[in-house]
């Protein structure tokens, strides 16, 4: 599989050293938040102005069980919400109107897992994971820096989620942990219809991405080393050849079971590391970071939105001038291409409740803007940046090959002339 590293995930190999460097730097200080807790202190050179957190939902039931093997019992008691995750919230569209239809969620509910629950549902453990992430953000932005108010305010905090129950509930639990259930108003959680979603690669809303992506997905399991390993593991597990199974499906069910302490097929024990590796190899092939266009279409509009939020804050043009925090509840398929575009994907699948956090800082003496990026609490040195505190213009330049305005995104999505659907 050695040939796949430079061919498929060249960004990961090129920047893995910078990630390791930042991890070692972080480990030496134990806590990313303790290093930077002076950012809102007048004695610090930097003043924190804006925070944006893009996070994966918590642990969930699998999207699909591995066929022809002993199934785990996904019983309803695994989904009971903890009392401390309860908040008063309302789900709306982006304009505050009624919640849009949710075809993705509807598709999950057409199937029932063994034990009686639906695929892809946030579990009690997943809710607790997001609550803990909220507590970590609370320590950093409320208790240490006093950057945020201790009570939730919709003028200060923007909460956006994909229109899927597990991400909506994840957002709710994070807010509960962040503000310890202190609120005066209901928490608005904003969603949009599936066709215009930008919080994951949108194969339904972008014609060109659907054509390119469908081809890459189909091809990913047929790459020689992946195909050979897949044949071996299917044989070891006793899975019939006609079953539509790949490493990503196997990994999804395997990790869901392990996380919840449910039994895995014994034959999987010796395959665990290989399943992880091949699932990552597959997703790298799908997102194809070595080819700009594909990655652009996957995360371009989201990156553009994150940069636009920064510009509006600096220029004072935001419709909500007191906004300090943007929360985006999304998926592993959101974080992976974002990490690739940032040049820091470490060839590891993002765990449940993983977060990418962007902090906007202003130098107190020069008024120069800086962006600091962290992943799961560890600061990253972004390729193209002169330091962990990355000058804004350097950060914009680093993302310039991938950020896409709404207009340009739509134009590219519709430019399918001459392409034949696979």
Secondary structure, DSSP 8 states (H G I E B T S, - for coil): -HHHHHHH-HHHHHHHHHHHHHHHHHHHHS-HHHHHTTTTSTTSSEEEEEEEEEEE---B--SS--TTS-----BGGGG---GGG---EEEEETTS-S----HHHHHHTT---TTB--TT-B-HHHHHHHHHHHHHHHIIIIIIS--S-SSB-TTTEEEEE-SSHHHHHHHHHHHHHHHTT-BSS-EEEEE--GGG--SS--TTT-HHHHHHHHHHHHHHTTSHHHHHHHHHHHHHHT--TTS---HHHHHHHHHHHHHTT----GGGGGGHHHHHHHHHHHHHHHH-TTSHHHHHHHHHHHHHHHHHHHHHHHHT--SSTT--EEEEEE-HHHHHHHHHHHT---SS---TT-EEEEEEEEETTT--EEEEEEETTEEE--TT-SSSSEEHHHHHHHHTTT---HHHHHHHHT--TT----
